[in-house]
């Protein structure tokens, strides 16, 4: 009975991974651009983004040689710098989170605005401009 439960859990985990691969951002490649001092990430969907190395916890103050030693995790959901013992989550980076809460507070970036939905306007409540 225990093996059946494990098999079900394993199959559920595989399905969840396939779903995540379809909807979550995944990196295809990453590199360090020495000229701009930025990490450049190419996503599997064809988009790309970059960020200043100095913003990221574990990368700030690192040598160009160490920054160039960036690896994409097998899932594509993270970036790793073995020589710096630094790991960053791709979804967190895309959300503007470059490290721990303490790191973000040190950067003065702990005040990320919350995303709010705009209230739909009720019929007849629109303001009309005076021509």
N, C-alpha and C positions, 0 to 999 in steps of 0.2 A: 504494500500500500504506500509506503514511503517513497518508493521509486516513481510511482504514478504521480504523486504530488510534485515531485521534483521535475518530472517531464513536463507537466502542465505549466509550472512556473517558468521553465526554460523556454517553452514555446511562446508563452506570453511575453517574456523578455525579448525574444527575437522579433516578434511582431511590433512591440513598442519601439525597438531600434529602427526597424524599417520605416515606421511612421515618422519618427524623429528625423531620420535622414531626408525624408520628403519635405518636411516643413520647417526645420531649423537650419540656420546658417551653418555651412561646413566649409572649411578651408581646403583649397586644392594645393596651394603653395604659399610660402611666406619667405620674405627676404629682408635684409637690412639695406637701406639706401644711405650710403655714407654721405652723399652730397647734402641730403636734407635732414639727416639724423632721424629718419623715420623707419618704422617697421611697415612694410607693404604686404598686405594679405590679399591674395586672389581667391575668391570664393568659387565653389563648384557651379554656382548658377551664372557665372560670368561677371558678376559685380566685383568690385575691389574696394578696399578702404585702407587708410594708413593712419598711423598715430605717432606722435613724437616719443622716442624711446624714453626720454626723461620723465614722461608721465607715468610710466608703468613701474609698479613695485617690483624690485628685483633687477630692473634694467637700468634705472637711473644711475649715472656715473660709470657704467660699464664701458669697457674698451670696444672699439669698433670690431676687433677680432672676435670678442665674445658675443657681441650683438649679431654678428653675421652667422653664428652657429645656431640658428633658429631651426627648429623642426616642427612639422605639423604632426599632431597625434594621429594614430591610425584611423580613428573615427572622423577626424577633421574638425572636432569640436574644441580643440585646444592647441596652444602653441607652447613649445618647450625649448628652453635654453639649458642643455646639460651642464655646460661649463659654469653657469651661474646658479644652477639649482633653482631655476625659476620656471614656473608654469602659469599660464594665463588662459582663462576660459574665453573662447570666442564669443559666445552669447553675452558674457559680461562686458567684454571690450566693446561690442557693438552697442551696448546700453550705456557706454560712457563710464564704466566702472573699471578702473585701472589697478585695483588692489583692494586690500582689506579696508574696513571702515576707518581704522586708524590712519591708514595711508591716505585715503580720500580726504579725511579731515585735515591732515597735514598739507595736502594740496589746496585746501580751501574749496573743494568741489563736492562737499557733502550736502549741498543744497540743490540737488537736481530737482527740477520742477516735476510735479506729478502730472501725468497725462489726464486731462479731464475731457469728458464729452460735453459738447455744446448742447444746451437745452434746445429742443425743437421749438420754433416759434408757433404760437397759437394763431389760428385764423383771426384776422382782424387786429392783431396786436403789433403789426409791423409799423414802424415809424416811417412816415412819408417825408421826403425832403421837399422843402419849398423851392420849387423850380428855379 
